[in-house]
């Protein structure tokens, strides 16, 4: 069984929150060991099937598309897009790494002094307390700034430069595990279960 991209299955916890993305082998394993059920959307309604019911459904509703099914010795089973775990109700979270990119993401690519939303080339990072004056490179002391504000502020503290921060910068909250794994390839069957998280 090949785990190509189209054969990836979104896993939801009992609260219908996306918690993982697994290959087909793992998905069928969970399904037939009764650890999970299939969530299948039919005309906008969600129907839930256990392993046995899913086999029946596959037999009664064969898909026209070859790639939607998996051939076993005895029958063709449809490939589920989303499965629901029976037990698990945690939401695994990941800590956001401190990088230029995550700082821009935390600040929504918005200059924290003038509020201008910038393109990457117009943005810079500003140390609120300048490094020369002991300011550290941390979530709390570094903000997104446009180049203009950045040069205006230079080595001053904000009040010395007559500038004010739009908001107090914080370390971002941990964010759901799944958003880390997605690289823009979101199956339409998944989209209703995935919230695009800001941070
Ligand atoms: Zn600015």
Boltz pocket constraint, residues with backbone or C-beta under 6 A from the ligand:
constraints:
  - pocket:
      binder: B
      contacts: [[A, 111], [A, 112], [A, 113], [A, 114], [A, 115], [A, 116], [A, 145], [A, 146], [A, 147], [A, 148], [A, 149], [A, 150]]
      max_distance: 6.0
